[in-house]
Amino acid sequence: MKSTPSLQGKTVVITRAKKQSKEMKQLIEQHGGTAIEMPMIDFRLRKEGYEISSLFDYDWIFFTSVNSVRFFWELLQQHEIPISSLRCRFGAVGEKTKWALENKGVSVDFFPTKFTGEEFGTQFVHSAFTGKRILIPKGQLARDVLAATLRKFDYHVDEWIIYETFLPTESNHLMDPSVLKDVDVITFTSPSTVRHFFQLLEQQHLLHFVKKWLIACIGPVTASEVKKHGYDVHICPETYTVPDLIKSINEWYKMRRN
């Protein structure tokens, strides 16, 4: 007898950017769930605030997100700089970031075993790699933990804000009470999605729906943001990836059906 999919009859909200929600939507539907896209975040290239000619001065460039890879490549294209012209090594935080770099034909020289800025900095400091000048391209809301860790050990670290995170204007129209009342799970993949979502809920007097939902976060930093708003986090996988997030939601429901 065929078993019932773990998310059968469950409605799961995706709050990540529209362009990044395809994988999560497919995984939810593969497990029998209904995915509702409510993008609470979007991104755009920042075209000033850094000195592009200094790119050739760094020993390392560290990427901490897929977006940092995406917008760094946009920056290179704008200035007609081939990646092969850079005389540096590359590091990545997270499997997806590593894959994004490799998909661009870049060899990742340093990759930590745990996917946080803290672990990245600590492991790099204790590695055998040389080179003291480091660039970290990032968004305006990204934490500075990695840079702070490295600076403690006398590394010269520059952080370039190369993209901006913002709340899409169309998100205001997504908070439909007739939809929210049927939600079972809300997923968050960054602190920004949490802030923007609760901001809109509060503005439209819809916070009363939250107590009925299962709250699932991709990692501890995102979970911490939910807790700041006064809510419990029910699911937070040990590995901070979308497949592991959906897997954890599946396991949560399977445990309660057995």
C-alpha positions as CSV (number, residue, x, y, z in Angstrom):
1,M,0.0,0.0,0.0
2,K,1.4,3.4,-1.0
3,S,2.1,5.7,1.9
4,T,0.6,9.2,2.0
5,P,3.1,11.9,1.2
6,S,4.2,13.7,4.4
7,L,3.0,17.1,3.3
8,Q,-0.3,15.9,1.8
9,G,-2.9,18.5,2.6
10,K,-0.4,21.0,4.0
11,T,0.1,24.6,2.8
12,V,3.6,25.9,3.0
13,V,4.5,29.6,2.5
14,I,7.8,30.5,0.7
15,T,9.0,34.0,1.7
16,R,12.3,34.0,-0.2
17,A,12.9,36.0,-3.4
18,K,10.8,35.0,-6.4
19,K,13.8,34.2,-8.5
20,Q,15.1,31.8,-5.8
21,S,11.9,30.0,-4.8
22,K,11.8,27.4,-7.7
23,E,13.7,24.7,-5.9
24,M,11.8,25.0,-2.6
25,K,8.5,25.0,-4.5
26,Q,9.4,21.8,-6.3
27,L,10.5,20.1,-3.2
28,I,7.3,21.0,-1.3
29,E,5.1,19.7,-4.2
30,Q,7.2,16.5,-4.5
31,H,6.2,15.7,-1.0
32,G,2.5,16.4,-1.6
33,G,2.3,19.9,-0.2
34,T,0.9,23.1,-1.7
35,A,3.4,25.9,-2.0
36,I,2.4,29.5,-1.8
37,E,5.0,32.1,-2.9
38,M,5.0,35.3,-0.8
39,P,8.3,36.9,-1.7
40,M,9.4,39.2,1.2
41,I,12.8,40.1,-0.3
42,D,14.5,41.1,-3.5
43,F,18.0,42.3,-4.5
44,R,19.7,44.9,-6.8
45,L,23.2,45.7,-7.7
46,R,24.8,48.6,-5.8
47,K,26.9,50.6,-8.3
48,E,29.0,52.7,-5.9
49,G,30.9,52.7,-2.6
50,Y,33.9,50.6,-3.7
51,E,37.1,51.1,-5.7
52,I,36.9,48.6,-8.6
53,S,40.6,49.1,-9.5
54,S,41.7,47.6,-6.2
55,L,40.3,44.2,-7.1
56,F,43.7,43.2,-8.2
57,D,45.3,43.8,-4.8
58,Y,43.7,41.0,-2.9
59,D,45.0,37.5,-2.1
60,W,41.6,36.1,-1.4
61,I,37.9,36.8,-2.1
62,F,35.4,35.2,0.2
63,F,31.8,34.7,-0.8
64,T,29.2,34.1,1.9
65,S,26.0,33.7,-0.2
66,V,24.8,32.9,-3.7
67,N,23.8,36.5,-4.1
68,S,27.3,37.7,-3.4
69,V,28.5,35.5,-6.3
70,R,25.7,36.6,-8.6
71,F,26.2,40.4,-8.1
72,F,30.0,40.1,-8.0
73,W,29.8,38.7,-11.6
74,E,27.4,41.4,-12.6
75,L,30.0,43.9,-11.3
76,L,32.8,42.2,-13.3
77,Q,30.7,42.3,-16.4
78,Q,29.8,45.9,-16.0
79,H,33.5,46.8,-15.8
80,E,34.6,44.2,-18.4
81,I,36.9,42.4,-16.0
82,P,37.5,38.7,-16.8
83,I,37.6,36.6,-13.7
84,S,40.8,35.0,-15.0
85,S,42.6,38.4,-14.7
86,L,42.3,38.3,-10.9
87,R,45.4,37.0,-9.1
88,C,43.6,35.7,-6.0
89,R,42.1,32.6,-4.5
90,F,38.5,32.0,-3.6
91,G,36.6,30.8,-0.5
92,A,32.9,30.0,-0.1
93,V,30.5,29.6,2.8
94,G,27.9,26.9,2.1
95,E,27.3,24.3,-0.5
96,K,25.1,26.5,-2.7
97,T,27.7,29.3,-2.7
98,K,30.5,26.8,-3.6
99,W,28.4,25.4,-6.4
100,A,27.6,29.0,-7.7
101,L,31.3,29.7,-7.9
102,E,32.1,26.4,-9.6
103,N,29.3,26.9,-12.0
104,K,31.2,30.1,-13.1
105,G,34.3,28.0,-13.7
106,V,36.0,29.1,-10.5
107,S,38.0,26.7,-8.3
108,V,37.1,27.1,-4.6
109,D,40.3,26.9,-2.6
110,F,38.8,27.2,0.9
111,F,35.5,25.7,2.1
112,P,34.7,25.3,5.8
113,T,33.0,22.2,7.2
114,K,30.4,24.3,9.0
115,F,28.4,26.9,7.1
116,T,28.6,30.1,9.3
117,G,30.9,33.1,9.2
118,E,32.3,32.3,12.6
119,E,33.4,28.8,11.6
120,F,34.7,30.1,8.3
121,G,36.9,32.6,9.9
122,T,38.2,30.3,12.7
123,Q,39.0,27.5,10.3
124,F,40.7,29.8,7.8
125,V,42.9,31.3,10.6
126,H,44.1,27.8,11.5
127,S,44.6,26.6,8.0
128,A,48.0,26.5,6.2
129,F,46.9,29.1,3.6
130,T,48.9,32.3,3.1
131,G,47.8,35.7,2.0
132,K,46.7,38.5,4.3
133,R,44.6,40.8,2.0
134,I,41.0,39.7,1.8
135,L,37.9,41.0,0.1
136,I,34.4,40.1,1.2
137,P,31.6,41.2,-1.3
138,K,28.2,41.2,0.4
139,G,24.8,42.8,0.8
140,Q,24.1,45.8,3.1
141,L,22.4,43.7,5.7
142,A,25.0,40.9,5.9
143,R,26.8,40.5,9.3
144,D,30.4,41.4,9.8
145,V,31.3,38.4,11.9
146,L,33.7,36.9,9.3
147,A,35.6,40.1,8.8
148,A,35.8,40.7,12.6
149,T,37.1,37.2,13.2
150,L,39.8,37.6,10.6
151,R,40.9,41.1,11.7
152,K,41.6,39.8,15.2
153,F,44.4,37.8,13.6
154,D,45.8,40.7,11.7
155,Y,44.3,40.0,8.3
156,H,43.6,43.1,6.2
157,V,39.9,42.7,5.3
158,D,37.7,44.9,3.1
159,E,34.0,44.5,2.8
160,W,32.3,45.8,-0.3
161,I,28.5,46.3,-0.3
162,I,27.8,45.2,-3.8
163,Y,24.1,44.6,-3.6
164,E,21.1,45.9,-1.6
165,T,18.2,43.9,-0.1
166,F,14.8,45.4,-0.1
167,L,11.1,44.6,0.4
168,P,9.3,44.4,-3.0
169,T,6.4,46.9,-3.2
170,E,4.1,44.2,-4.5
171,S,4.4,42.2,-1.3
172,N,1.9,44.5,0.4
173,H,-0.8,42.9,-1.7
174,L,0.0,39.3,-0.7
175,M,-1.3,39.4,2.8
176,D,-4.7,38.0,2.1
177,P,-6.6,36.8,5.2
178,S,-8.5,34.2,3.1
179,V,-5.1,32.7,2.2
180,L,-3.3,33.1,5.6
181,K,-6.1,31.2,7.4
182,D,-5.2,28.0,5.5
183,V,-1.5,28.2,6.0
184,D,0.2,25.3,7.9
185,V,3.9,26.2,7.6
186,I,5.8,29.4,7.1
187,T,9.4,29.2,6.0
188,F,12.1,31.8,6.4
189,T,15.5,31.7,4.7
190,S,17.1,34.9,6.0
191,P,16.6,37.4,8.8
192,S,15.3,40.0,6.2
193,T,12.4,37.7,5.1
194,V,11.4,37.5,8.8
195,R,11.6,41.3,9.4
196,H,9.7,42.1,6.3
197,F,7.0,39.5,6.8
198,F,6.2,40.5,10.4
199,Q,6.4,44.2,9.4
200,L,3.6,43.6,6.9
201,L,1.6,41.4,9.2
202,E,1.7,44.1,11.9
203,Q,0.8,46.9,9.5
204,Q,-2.2,45.0,8.3
205,H,-3.3,43.7,11.7
206,L,-2.8,40.1,10.8
207,L,-0.4,38.9,13.5
208,H,-3.1,36.7,15.1
209,F,-2.6,34.1,12.3
210,V,1.0,33.4,13.4
211,K,0.1,31.3,16.5
212,K,-1.5,28.6,14.2
213,W,1.5,28.1,12.0
214,L,4.5,25.9,12.1
215,I,7.6,28.1,11.8
216,A,10.6,26.7,9.9
217,C,13.9,28.5,9.6
218,I,16.9,27.6,7.4
219,G,19.5,28.3,10.2
220,P,20.1,29.7,13.7
221,V,20.6,33.3,12.6
222,T,17.2,33.4,10.9
223,A,15.7,31.6,13.8
224,S,17.1,34.2,16.2
225,E,15.3,36.9,14.2
226,V,12.0,35.1,14.6
227,K,12.5,34.8,18.4
228,K,13.2,38.5,18.6
229,H,9.6,39.0,17.4
230,G,8.4,36.8,20.3
231,Y,7.6,33.6,18.4
232,D,8.9,30.0,18.8
233,V,10.8,28.3,16.0
234,H,9.6,24.7,15.5
235,I,12.0,23.6,12.8
236,C,15.7,24.5,12.2
237,P,17.9,22.0,10.4
238,E,21.5,21.4,11.4
239,T,22.6,21.9,7.8
240,Y,21.6,25.3,6.4
241,T,20.2,24.4,3.0
242,V,16.8,24.5,1.4
243,P,16.7,20.7,0.8
244,D,17.5,20.1,4.5
245,L,14.8,22.6,5.5
246,I,12.1,20.8,3.5
247,K,13.4,17.4,4.7
248,S,13.1,18.6,8.4
249,I,9.5,19.7,7.7
250,N,8.7,16.3,6.2
251,E,10.2,14.6,9.2
252,W,8.3,16.7,11.6
253,Y,5.0,15.7,10.1
254,K,6.0,12.0,9.7
255,M,6.8,11.8,13.4
256,R,3.3,13.0,14.2
257,R,1.6,10.6,11.9
258,N,3.3,7.5,13.3
